[in-house]
Amino acid sequence: MLFIIVAILVVAGGGGGVYWKFFASPADPTVAEAKSQEPDAIINFDPFVVNLSDSGNPRFLRVTLGLVVEGEEHAKEFSENAVVRTKVRSSLIELLSQQQATQLMTPEGKAALKKAIIAHATRNAEHLEVQDVLFTEFIVQ
């Protein structure tokens, strides 16, 4: 009896696999379009060291980050344009220095900081759409 059940499952699984491979509808066009786009690139920054806006004890933040952008071409254009690169770095220094240590020590605070960094970088760099922020160093002291 067990042998018959196993045989039925194997045949049904094989038939389902053949149907799915040959007769199923084509993949979602948005997925195919996403695969045809350029791969992501990372724009790395030198470390940022800023004083935090905590009252009382002076605290500082040292953070090294990379911006994930769409396509190597956009990353290259950004890296070659000193004015835009400096404008974005200056904006990020202003943003980072407004933070408080207690906020940055929580996962929610880091997530909010990532969103703010994306907004500042996108606003200050024309034709650059930042998709994500990757922290490679994050020290609050």
N, C-alpha and C positions, 0 to 999 in steps of 0.2 A: 504494500500500500504506500509506504514511504517513497519507494522507488518511483511509482507512478506520479506522485505529487511533485517530486523533484524534476522529473522529465517534463511535466507540463509547465512548470515554472521556467525551465531552461528554454523550451520552445517558445513560450510566450515572450520571454525577455529578448530572445533573438529576433523574433518577428517584429517586436516593438522597435528594436534598434534599427532594423532594415527599413521599416516605415519612416522612422524619424530621419534617417540619413538621406533617403531618396525621395520621399514624398512630402515631407513637412514643408511648410511655407518658408520662403527665404527669410534670412535674418532681418531684424529691425533695421531700417535704413539709417536711423540715427546712429546706431552702433557702427555700421560700416563707414559712415561719414566721420565719426570720431576717430576711427582707426586710420583714415587716410590723412588726417591732419598731421602737422609736424609734431615730433616728440617734444616733451617739455624740456626746458633748460633751467639752470639755476644761476642766479646772479649772486655771487658771494660778496659780502662786505667785510672790511677790516673790523676788528672788535670795537664795540661801543663801550665807553666807560663814562657814566653820568652820575651826578648826585641826584638822589631821589628827593621828592618833595615832602618827606616825613618831617613833622615838627618834633622838636626835642633832640633825639639822637641823630646825628648826621649818618645817613646810610648811602650806599652807592650800589649801582648795578653795572655788571660787566656782562655783556651779551654779544655773541657772535651769531649772525644769522645769514640765511640765504633766502632769496625770493625766487619762488618757482614761477616761471613765465612760460608762455606758449611759444616754442620755437627758438632755435639757436640764433636765427637772424635778429629777432627782437633783443635777445640778450647781448648780441654783438653790438647792435646799434646803441644800446644803453651804455655799454662799457666804453665805447669810443666817444661818447658825448660827455665831456667833462662838466659842462654846465648843468645838465640834467642830473648826472650822477651826484654832483655836489649839492644840488637843490634837494634831492631825495634824502641824502645823508643828513643834511641840516634839518629837514623836516622830522626825520626819525629821532634825531638827538633831542629836539624840542618835545616830541611826544614822550620819549623815554624818561626825560627829566621831570615830567609832570606826574609820573607814577608814584605810588606809595608801596613800601615793602610788604605791608600786610596783604595788599591785593595781589601782588606778584607771586606770593608764596602759595597761592591756591591754584588748582587746575582751572577753575573758572576765570581767575584773573589772567592767567597765561593765554587762555582762549580769547578773552576780550582784547588782550594786547595784540594777539595775532590779527584779529579783525581790524583793529585800529591801524596797525602797520600796513595792512593791505590797502585800506582806504587812503592813507597818507601817501603811500608810494604810487598808487594809481592816479591820484589827483595831481601829483607833482611831476609825473613822467608821462608826457604825451605818447600815445600809441603803445603804451605798455600796460597790459592787463595782468596783474599779479593774481595767481591762482591760489598760492599757499605760501606760508612762511615756515621755514625750518630752522629751529634753534640748534646750533651745534655747541654752544656754551651759554650757560645761564647762571650767573652767580649774583646773589643779593647778599650784601654784607653791611 
